[in-house]
Amino acid sequence: MADLTTKIAGLTMKNPVMTASGTFGYGLEFADFVNLEEIGGIIVKGTTLHPREGNDYPRMVETASGMLNCVGLQNKGVDYFCEHIYPEIKDIRTNMIVNVSGSSPEDYAECAAKVNALEGIPAIELNISCPNVKQGGMAFGVTTEGAATVVKAVREVYDKTLIVKLSPNVTSIADIALAVQDAGADAVSLINTLMGMVIDIEKRKPVLSIATGGMSGPAVKPVAVRCVWQVAKAVSIPVVGLGGIMNAHDAIEFFLAGASAIEIGTANFIDPTVTVKVAQGINEWLDAHGCQSVGEIVGQLNA
């Protein structure tokens, strides 16, 4: 068997497969279907400083080779997470990672500081695709300045592994990646969802309650692979790839493009055991190609 051990800055994983935030709950919801401890890392649903109700229904719709969602980060807030969820997940023997969101740099930092105090959480993933309420709703992650501001604020209070999740809805994702690297990020994950829209042609209305939503699933994979390739060439920190990964073949594409690890999202809704299957498939591919470790193929694209 090939060595699937993967390191993302200070984070050591038994294999390079993680779950994407918002698609795997807090992990506990999937415990009846898959051995959670066989997954390299579980990124729990988006957590904010204060409770959020999320958007009105409908907030999810299937599309050709994918889906759109506008859930709106529904969660009970970081204090509830610390008091009620953390005790239930802290002893799961894998990397439990919290996805942190906010509407201001101060919100992000305060939320991250609370998570920093939890011994059993070795890393956070910053979602900088959230709207900046101080700048009219523009997402932090669409400008280098906005992205860097959030990362700097969090870095001052957070001393564990800091992964920053990047939006593809930008002109140059490599520039954003460089900005967050310079601001103190230990790694970047990409891509977050692409903005999309579905219209009910009989009602002549958008299907989703807020008109637009984030598109995920197999249809976005070529965009995600391209983004990973561009970012991996630009930065010196590890890159985590995600977007439309359905099987081990998809994962190998991301490794060759420069990702050191991957996250699986939408596929969890189709097959709750997909993470373990992908890890097994990566091992089989490495064995078949005479590779001793997954690290051997990271960034080894002939282009």
N, C-alpha and C positions, 0 to 999 in steps of 0.2 A: 504493500500500500504506500502511496505517496504521502508525504508530510503535508497536511493541510493547515498546520499551525500558521496563524497570521497575526502580525503586529500592526496596530494602528496607533502610532505614537506610544503612549504608555499603556495601551490596551492590548492584552494578549488574548487571542481567540483560538479555540480548538479547531475551527474551520472558518473560511471566509464568508460564510452565509449568514446574513442578518435579516430580520423582518423590518419592513418599512413602517414608519409611524402612521397610525390611523387605520391600518389594515389588519392588526393583530391584537387589538384591544390592549390589555395589560399582560397578555400572555396566558393568564389563567383560563381565559375563555376557550383556548385551544388545547388545554391539557388533556382532555379526553380523546383527542385525535392524534397527537404527536408527542413524543418525548421532548419536552422543552429543553432538556439539558443536552440534547444532540445538536442544538442550534448554536451557531457561533455567537450570536448576540440578538437580543430582543429589544427593539426600540418601541417603547410604549407610546400610546396616543398622546397627541399634543397637550401640554400642560401649561396653564397660564397662571399669573399671580392671583387673579380673582376668578370666581366661577363664571362660566359663559353658557348661555342657553343654546347657542348656535343659530343657524338660519331656519326660517320656516320651511315646511315641506311643500312640494317635493324638493329634495336636495340630492338626489342621485338618479342617474339615467344611463342605460346602456347605449353604446354607440358601436359602429362597425369596428371590430377588433379593439374594443376598449370600453371605457366608461367615463362619465363626468360626475364630479361631486362638488357640492357647496355646503358641506356639513357645517363649516364655520367654527371649528375648534371647540365643539361642545365638550365641556369638562367641568368638574366640581372645584377646580382650583388647586393650587399647590399645597395648601394647608391640609385639605382633605386627602390629597395623595399621600402626604407624609404620615398622616395619622391613621389612615384606613387601608390604603393600597400597599404602601411600602412594607408593612409587617407581613403581608401575604406573599410578597414576591422576593423578599431579601435573601431567602435561603435557597432559591432556585440556582443551581450550580451552572450558570452561564452568565454572560455579561448583560445585566439589565440596564438599559440606557434610557434616559428621559429626554423626550423631545420638548424643548422649551420655546414658547412663543410669547409675544407681548405687543403692546401698542406704543411703547416708548422705550428708549434705552434703559431708563430707570426701572420700568416694569421687568424687562428681561433680566437685569442685574439682580433685582430683589428675588425674583423667582429662582434664578440660578444659585444664589447664595443659600437659599433654603435647601435646594437639592444637594449642594456641596456638603452640607452637614450630614448627609445620609451615607454611612459607611459602606453600605452594600450597593451603591450606585457609582460605578467607576468612570462614567462619562456622560456627557449630555450632547444632544444634537440641537443646534440653534436653527429654528425655522425663521429665516429673515425674509420670507415672502409675505409676511404679515403687513397690513396697512399701517403706515405711520400717521397717527391721528394729528400730529403737530404739523404735518405737511400735506394736508388735504386728502389723505388716504393713499398716497403713493407708497408702494411697498418699499421697505428698507433695502431689500436686496437688488433693486434695479439701478442703483447708483453706487459707485465706489465709495463715496463719502458716507452714504446712509449705511451701507454694509459695515464699513470700518468702525463707524460710531457705535453700533451695537456690540460688535466683537470686543472693542476696547473696554466698554462698560462692563461686560461680563468677565473679561479676563482679569479685571481688578479684584473680583470677588470669588472667582472660581479657579481652583488650583489642580483640577483633575483633567482628563482628556477632553478637549473641546473640539467637537466636530461641527462645522458650519454647513448647513444645507442650502444649496444655491438654486436660484430660479433660472429657468431657460428663457424666460420672457424678457430678455435683455439683448442689447446690440452685441456686446462682447462678454461672454461668460468668463473668459480667461482673465480679463481685466478685473472683474469682481473677485475672482479667486485670488489673484495677486494682492488685492486690497485687504482681504480678510487674513491672508497669510501674514502680511506685514503688520496687521493689527493684533496678531497673537493666536490665530487659529492653529490647532495641532493637526487638523485634517479637514478636508471638504467632502461633502457628499452631494451627488448630483446625478439626475436632475429631479427637482420638484415638478409638480404637474404643469402642463401647458394649458394656457387659458383657451377655453372652447365654449361653444354654444350649440344648443339643439332647439329647433323650432317646431311646434305643433302647427302644421300647415292648415288644419281645419279650424283651429281656434285663432290662428295667426298670432300666437303668443309663444314666448319662450317656455320650454318645459320646466326648467329649474326656477325656483321661487325668486332668485335674484338675477335671473337671466343668464349669467355666465357661471362657469365652474371650471375646476381643474381636471384636465384630461389625463388619464393614465391607461396602462394596458399595452398589449403588443404593438399597437399602432405607433406608439411614441418611441419605440426602441431605437430605430435608426438615428433619431434626433439625439437621444441620450448617449449613444455610443460616440457620435461625433463630438458632443460636448465634453465627454470624458477624455477623448483623445486630445482635444485642444487644451484642456485644462492641465492634463498630466504633463504635457510638454512645457507648460508655462510655470508650474509651481514646483517647489522642492519638498512639500509636505505630502503625505499619503492622500490618495483619492479613493473614495468609495463610490461605486457606480450603481445606479438604479434607474429603472424606467423600462417597463415591458418585459422583464425577465420572467420567462415561463418554464425554462428547463436549463439543463447544464450547458447545452450548446450556446444559449444566449449568454450565460455567465462567462463562458470562455471568451466570447467576443469582447466583453468588458475588460477582462484581464489583459488580453492582447492590446487593447486600446490604452491601457495604463492604470486600470483600477487595481488596488491591492485587496479589496473586498467588495462584496456586493450586497444589496438589499432587495428583498422580494416583497412586492406589495399586492397589486391586484390579483395575482395568481393565488393568493391565500384564500380568496373568496370562492375560487373554483375547486381547489384541492388543498385542504388544511394541512396536508402532510408534504406539501411541495418543497419546503425548505430542506428537509432531510433527504428527499429524493434528489434534489439538485446537488447537495453536498456529496452524495454517493456517486452521482453522475460525473462530477468534477474529478473525483478520485479515479473512476474508471477511465476517463479520457486521458488523465495524466499517465496512468499505468500503460495504456495502449500506445502512448507516444514517447515512452521511455523517460518521463520526467520524474525526478525524485521529490519535487516539492512544487506547490502552486506558485511560489515566488519566482520560479524559473521562467514563467511565461508572462509575468507582469511587464507590460510595455514592449513586448517582443513582436510588435507588428512590423511587417516588412513594407514600409511605405515611406 
